[in-house]
Amino acid sequence: MHLPAFKLERYFAQYEFNVKYVLCASDCESIAIKDLLAFEPDAAERFHQHWLGYTQSQGSPSLQQEICNLYENVEPNQVLVHSGAEEAIFLFMHAVLDASDHVIVHWPCYQSLFEVARSIGCQVTLWQAREENGWSLDPDELQQYLRPNTKAVIVNTPHNPTGYLMAPDVFQEIIRFCRDQGILLFSDEVYRESEYRRQDRLPAACDLGAHTVSLGVMSKTYGLAGLRIGWIATQNTEIYDRMAALKDYTTICNSAPSEFLAELALRHREKLAARNLKIIADNLDLLDPFFARHADRFAWQRPRAGSIGFPQLIGENVADFCKDLVENTGVLLLPGSLYEDPGNHFRIGFGRKNFPDGLALLDDFLRKSK
Ligand SMILES: Cc1ncc(COP(=O)(O)O)c(C=O)c1O
């Protein structure tokens, strides 16, 4: 296994905790433990009493049950809790893929979604999202990518970095295609429940057949990345068992305090999501006129879900622009080159409360650099 550097993480390592405005954060606004505990009258006391021994490897049964409430057709024992979604991606790929396999991956994407497969030695076909069609995927392309050794299709919706929310018929077509071809579908749904309109929410892939795996996490919609709690849900016992066995070699089990807090948070997830959707809506109210004012410098596709988008910078190199911006203003944007994107895009994140101040500085910088 040879894993190259995770470009986005290395970039964040350089800047994330020493700039004033992370205007490209992928997650939503977090909260303090104290405020989370205040959601239930006796939660603080129960948290203080919570046992700090090893936890059950698959996740505590009560947390599995709480996660299960996100889905329609999975049972608690079909949920495998991980240390973040990142661990689950790593374990899924290692549990399922061999060097002789071929995988088809939604592109551009969060690096581990293709890099782990590549590091195993798999052939990877990048399934290009079409900017001209609102960053959508064309399911008709799947047939032409198919090979006799195709093992899995990997999609991510709502999508990092474009904010693309797949149309229901496209999603169903992918589910059907994978089922008919005997291929696994790994569906990264870490931004699920962040749709701006409830009626746009897709069903979870794990509810639609045993050839699918859904990936979820506390980090994005609910803003609780510091818990490092993610999970997969699947009706596929074989994949579940193989991932569970591999987990003995990574984290063995999850953090006990994090499990407690994740369970508490999920009982109130609608409140957490609503709060973050309000922050997103308020920030988009500023971002829309911002992009209208600077239409000569950016091409912008407004997302329908999530807290990130992928605008294109017009007329200058995006990596240089982001470098100048952060060095002069302390505002961090993420150049698309970190996603190996050739299109001069950058990631902008609008799920944080201090977004308006960072955006004002960006506005100022643009005016001065005209
Ligand atoms: C699409 C996607 N999948 C998975 C992850 C990993 O989530 P976590 O960092 O919470 O493990 C991220 C994080 O940015 C992501 O954007």
PDBQT file of the ligand as one rigid body, heavy atoms in Angstrom, charges set to zero:
ROOT
HETATM    1  C1  LIG A 401     -17.221  13.822   1.362  1.00  0.00    +0.000 C 
HETATM    2  C2  LIG A 401     -16.511  13.537   2.625  1.00  0.00    +0.000 A 
HETATM    3  N1  LIG A 401     -16.438  12.272   3.059  1.00  0.00    +0.000 NA
HETATM    4  C3  LIG A 401     -15.795  11.968   4.202  1.00  0.00    +0.000 A 
HETATM    5  C4  LIG A 401     -15.201  12.941   4.963  1.00  0.00    +0.000 A 
HETATM    6  C5  LIG A 401     -14.496  12.553   6.243  1.00  0.00    +0.000 C 
HETATM    7  O1  LIG A 401     -15.223  13.005   7.349  1.00  0.00    +0.000 OA
HETATM    8  P1  LIG A 401     -14.532  13.070   8.794  1.00  0.00    +0.000 P 
HETATM    9  O2  LIG A 401     -13.416  14.057   8.655  1.00  0.00    +0.000 OA
HETATM   10  O3  LIG A 401     -15.548  13.581   9.702  1.00  0.00    +0.000 OA
HETATM   11  O4  LIG A 401     -14.031  11.727   9.103  1.00  0.00    +0.000 OA
HETATM   12  C6  LIG A 401     -15.247  14.258   4.553  1.00  0.00    +0.000 A 
HETATM   13  C7  LIG A 401     -14.573  15.323   5.336  1.00  0.00    +0.000 C 
HETATM   14  O5  LIG A 401     -14.328  16.415   4.867  1.00  0.00    +0.000 OA
HETATM   15  C8  LIG A 401     -15.922  14.575   3.362  1.00  0.00    +0.000 A 
HETATM   16  O6  LIG A 401     -16.035  15.827   2.930  1.00  0.00    +0.000 OA
ENDROOT
TORSDOF 0
